[in-house]
């Protein structure tokens, strides 16, 4: 069977797009990133996600998969032999799905780490803009954040912190000042 093209419709400053990029890179899946301007939704986005008109959208073999959590599941099931995102054991897998709504940790990066780690990366932008410290008093969480952020695939996939601050600060000031 010939390899099917994989495309990711996303936005560089979106944590939901970032978690999908990280998963694809961990799995070693080659893909084309297609940047989407959400203030001017493209025909391609409307074609592949006509209901929600949101990103990310994974297009695999011409078929769209939407919603980041569903996309992560799809990626893990489609490429099961390369870097599993969920444990093989059904009980451990159910726990990972539960903790996706809260906090994970462990020896390998899994779906819960991708979800939580990318969201924390964006929360650190809010810390900088609002000049507050959310995570500094949680030593174990801070250590996990640092370990997660230093994984080479994650480090290369996460947008630069300063670029995100510069991107979001004017919006924050416009809406929340």
N, C-alpha and C positions, 0 to 999 in steps of 0.2 A: 504494500500500500504506500502510495506517495505521501510525503510529508505535507501536511496542510498548512497554509499560511496562518500566522497568528498576528493579530493586530490588537493594540490597546488604545482605546480612545480615552484620553485623560487630560489632566492639567498638572503642570509641574508643581504647583503649590497646593495640591489637594492630597490630604493624608490617605484618602481612600484609593486614589490612583497609585500612590507610593507603595501601599501595602501589596498591591497586585504586582507592581514592578519587582519588588523584593522577592515575592513568591516565584515569579517567572525566572528570575535570575538564580535563585536557590535551586530550582529544578533544572536549570541549564536550558530553558526553552528560549529559542530565538524568536524575537517578536519585533514588530514595527510599532513605535509609539507615535500616535497621531494626536497632537495637541488640539484641544477644544477650547474655544472662547465661550464661556457660559453666558456672557452678556449678548452674544450674537451666535446663537446655536446653529451649527452647520447642518446642511442637508444630510450629511453622513450620520451625525448624531441622531437626528430626527428619524432617519431610516432605521437605525439599529436599536433605538430606545424611544419609540414613539409614545409610550405610555407615560414614563416618568421624565423623559428628556434630561437625564442626569448622567454623570460620569461616576465611576468608570464603566466602560463597556468593553468586554473581551470579545473579539470576533475570531472564531476558530473555524476554518473551513467554510467561511461565509455565513456562519450562524452566530448570532449574538447571545452573549450571556451577560446579564446585568446584576447589579447590587454586589458590593464588594465581598460580603460574606459568602454569597452563592458562588461568586467567581472563584474564591479561594477553595471551596469544596470541589468545584469543577476542575480546577487545576490539579488538585491532589488526586482526584479520581482518574483524570485523563492521562497523567504522567506518574503512575504509582511507583515505578521502580527508581525514580530519581528523587532523592531527598524527601522522604515522606513528611508531610506537614502535620499529620495526625498519627498518633500511635496505632500500631496494628491491633493491639488488644482492645476489644470492644468497650470494656469498662474504663480503661484509661482514655480511650477516645471520647467517651461520654463526659468524663471529667474535663478533658481539654475543651470540649464544646461549652460546658458550663462555665469554665473559667475565662472563656473568651469574653464574657460579659463583665469580668472582674480583673484578675491578675494571674499571670502564669510565671513560670520559671522552669529551669531544668538544664540539662546538658546540651540539648539541641534546640534550635529555633523551631517553633511550631506555629500553628495558625493563631493561637492566642497571643503569642509573642509578637507576631506581625501586626495584629489588630491593636494591641495595647501599646507596643513600642512606637508605632507610627503616630498614634494619637498623642502620646506623651511628647514626641518631638514637636508637634504643633502647640501643645500646652506650654512648652518652654518658650515659645514665641510670645504667648500671652504673658508669661512671667516677665519677659524683657520689656514688653510694651507697657504693662501696668506697673512695673517695678515692684513686683511681689515675688516671694519665694514660696512655691507650692511644695516642692519635693525635698528641700534641704534637710528637714528634720526627720525624714524617713531614710535612715542609713541603708537598710537592705534594698529598698526600692531604688535609691540613688545608685547603689552598686550595680543592680540589675540593669538600670538605664545605661550606665557607662559600658557594661559588657555588651549589651545589645547594640549600642551605637558604634562599637569598635569592630564588629564582625565585618570583614571586607565587603561582602555583597551589600550589606545594610548601609555601611558607610558611604559607598559609592552611589547608592540609590536615594538616600535621604537628601532632600534639597538643603543647600547651605543655610544655616541658621540666620546669618546676617541678611541674606537675600530674602528670606521669608519675613523677617522683621521689617525690612524696607518695603516689602510688598503689602503687608497687612497694616502697618502703622497708620498710613493715611486713611485707610478705610475705618479703622478703629476710632481714630480721632473724629472722623466725619459722623459716625453713627453713635458713639458713646460719650462724647464730650459735651 
